[in-house]
Amino acid sequence: MRKLDQLIPSIVVIFLPVLIALYLDITPYSKTIESRWQSLDLNQKATQTEKWIEIAHTILRQQPWQANLWVRLAEKQILNGNLEDAIYSFKEADRISPLSIRQTIHLGQVYWDANQLEDAYTTWQSIINKSDLKVEDLRELVQIQQSKNDWFGAYQTLLKWKEIGPENIDLVQPLAFSQIIFEPETAISTITNANNRKIQALIPEVEMIVQEENPVYQLILSGNLLASIGEWNYASAAYAYATRLDPDYAEGWALYGNALINSGKDGYYALNKALAISPKSIITRAFSASYWRSQNDFERSLEMYQVLSNDEPGQAIWQQELGNTYILAGNVDKALQAFIKTTKIAPGNSYYWINLARFCGEYKVEIQEIGLPAARQALLIDEENWEAYDTLGWLFLLLEDYTTAERFLTAAYKEAPESALVNLHLGQLFYFQNKNQLSTYFLKRSIEFAENDQLIQLANKFLSP
């Protein structure tokens, strides 16, 4: 009995932790924990999100090494609007086991939604250092970064894309446009080696950008070039970086605001910034007038363009913009008078004569009295101007003088065989002459060379009447 009495303390010491664990149910695989894991699956519905989060927290307090559960918890917290908690959960998961590419992209989005923009940018940029990157990941990442105005981060991603997929044709254009902004010297090499007609024509302008020593104006030139080919998102990025380098540059803000508007975003704050810096700036007032026109406030837009026209009576562009605004306001007669004034202000500029002629054809106004003479005047100014030939041919087509139309349109085709507009007009001409084979040929060429949906839709209309 003494020996047994002496052994009891030792037995208690050995088995006491086990007894406590059984009593408190704190073993890693206890029934309580197992039941809570089962409860997670029973609380998946949106209405039970808070309950799910509570259960997950309970499990993670006892099993903090569950990286996958931390990720699932983060996703639930996002659904519940708990962004800061979601960020913490993602970071805990990453500490245990590195987040996947998809999870890292998601974390960056949470940072963005929480208005922690720099953290979002840093998170997305970290993805290019992951070892299991695929081209598809990089393509998606570029789109995300550009959509969040992280243009430099997107450029770094494009360079990584070039490293692992240099032959991918989807890479060439976004890389070239980004390089025009950030490294124009390198852009020349990319464009030269590209089999892309659209960007190869840009080399002379890019060379001029490279020669510009002022970094702010270099970015402005880059933006202007990108805007000239309709790449408004890239143009807005170039202007944005220009305003960062020189926050007091009114014209930079005006160009930035205009680019944002043309890319479908709100550029009003940038235009207001430009006006506050320089209320008399011509370009700032011009873009402001354009903005109000885009908002259908034609009265305010017309007033601003009229003031500009009064300030610069020798500049036909203001009458041109007045005419364009009158069209949108539904006043065709005043638009016609404005376009006529452009030719009086700049009688030696074929552009304004062609614009007047096209207006007459588009709105069936004074085609013979004003439209045809205007197009002929453009041809007298520049006898090799394919647009003048095309406009004359088109006007005769509208007048159903098919023989004369064919003569001028053929001359236009000789000068510009890859013009979508010339091919469209030839296709229409042969359609009305019931020359179906020729019509189909030129309409398909028009679609091939077209760079806007309106021309493509019109060509298709005649292909499938």
Buried (B, 14 or more C-beta within 10 A) or exposed (E): EEEEEEEEEEEEEEEEEEEEEEEEEEEEEBEBBEEBBEBBEEBEEEEBBEBBBEBBEBBBEBBEEBBEBBBBBBBBBBEBEBBEBBBBBBEBBBEBEEBBBEBBBBBBBBBBBBEBEEBBBBBBBEBBEBEEBEEEBBBBBBEBBBEBBBBBBBBBBBBBBBEEBEEBEEBBBBBBBBBBBBBBEBBBEBBEEBEBEEBEEBEEBBEEBBEBEEEBBBBBBBBBBBBEBEBBBBBBBBBBBBBEBBEEBBBBBBBBBBBBBBBEBEBBEBBBBBBEBBEEBBBBBBBBBBBBBBEEEBEBBBEBBBEBBEEEEEBBBBBBBBBBBBBEBEBBEBBBBBBBBBBEBBEEBBBBBBBBBBBBBEBEBBBEEBBBBBBBBBBEBBEEBBBBBBBBBBBBBBBEEBEBBBBBBBBBBEBBEEBBBBBBBBBBBBBBBEBEEBBBBBBBBBBEBBEEEEBBEBBBEBBEE
